[in-house]
Amino acid sequence: MASPNDYIRAAGGRHNVSSRPVAPAVAQRQSAVHVVEAYHTYDLSDPSLLEMMRGAGGRTGVTGIAVNERMALRNSTFFRALSLQCGSIGMLPLHLRRRDGRNVEKATGHPLFNVLHKKPNDFQTASRFKSYMQLCAINDGNAYALKVKSRGAVRQLIPLPRRKVKPRLTDDFRLVFDYDRPSGGRVTLSTDDVFHFGTPLTVDGINGISMLDVAADTLGIAVTAQQAAGNLLTKGSMVRGALETDQTLGDEAIENLKISLRENYAGTGAQDEWLILEEGLKAKALGMNAKDAQLVELMKREAEEIARFTGVPRPLLMFDETSWGSGIEQLSLFFITYCLMPWFVIWEEAVWMWLLTPEEQKNYYAKFNEGALLRGSLKDQAEFLKAALGPNAAYITPNEAREYTDRNPVDGGDDLPRPGTTAAAQMQEETQDEA
């Protein structure tokens, strides 16, 4: 039978790397042989290796659980908050406007108008593009899209793969983006190639703060509470208690006792009944339920923590103990002012800075139509239009009021109503002028 050295010589000197001490004479003989390492050993305590093994985007919180995006989206509070923010940004129209002196109009003739309002690229609608970019900005801290230009104008915006772009400042303070291609290789893109925006908060002035990073501890605790509740339901004892006695019960007595418990003391009607125990039986409670373990309180607390991180009002996150009532308009105003308004400004500034030329920046700008979220009931809208149309201080035209309610314009509806006059008086005055 061949010895281990025979195998080594037959393999051409291939062996694995070992930390075992080697005698000097043996080391001298091995140095003359070309060594091919069959495998490497890794330090499992290396933090970078642990992060890689936990999956893309994994963050370790105080619980020791790697919190990634997929796990975070399973949290109902976080999912609701994220869907509200991303859905609202995607739903609201983003218009390119042009300022001409004192007048402002939609820049429908500019190529960027359709990119922002209708078709950003060949595979996404405007709402899907905005929602996706918003999700990237919240979860990753930054959102990136490649600008496709033709004749100097942006014709398409194509989202770049997540976690593949890293912005940095050059020595001459120019912003560039290192992009790792999915097919391999790294390229450096300039601001002429990339549309970029991030979260309102940043610690270096370039990279936004990821929501998953700052909420990793809270999400980890919430996951741990869910796992504890799941273990209680699947592995814990669901029996309320036991009946014990020093005497011996026969099979018939045990069966009669079970039947009596099911027929006389089961269901909601037996909540105020008392058991009558015979043969020296004594009741003994077993186990610990979710309330005793304070899992319910813990899960509520973590839900509130997630609400604080996202900035979404608690009633919009479906907290049962919070009443809606007549405060729905105030909730909408709160949600828009303190949660969405910073994102409106970020989007509008990013469009102005990265998608317009210096010459266009003088007259063009982007604007979200947040009024779609502020519309109240039909009664409130009617009162608003009545006040806006006059009769003594009208500040919108009849056609603008009709456009507000998605109606077609009418002839003569582009002028402001005359103060203090009725429609009949205006028609009589116009008839007299013609005569």
PyMOL commands that set and color helices and strands:
alter all, ss='L'
color gray80, all
select helices_A, chain A and resi 4-10+24-31+47-54+69-73+76-91+111-117+126-140+211-214+216-234+251-264+268-270+295-310+314-317+325-354+360-362+371-374+378-388+398-404+423-434
alter helices_A, ss='H'
color red, helices_A
select strands_A, chain A and resi 59-60+66-67+94-100+103-106+142-150+153-159+165-169+175-180+186-190+194-198+241-244+282-285+364-368
alter strands_A, ss='S'
color yellow, strands_A
deselect
rebuild
show_as cartoon
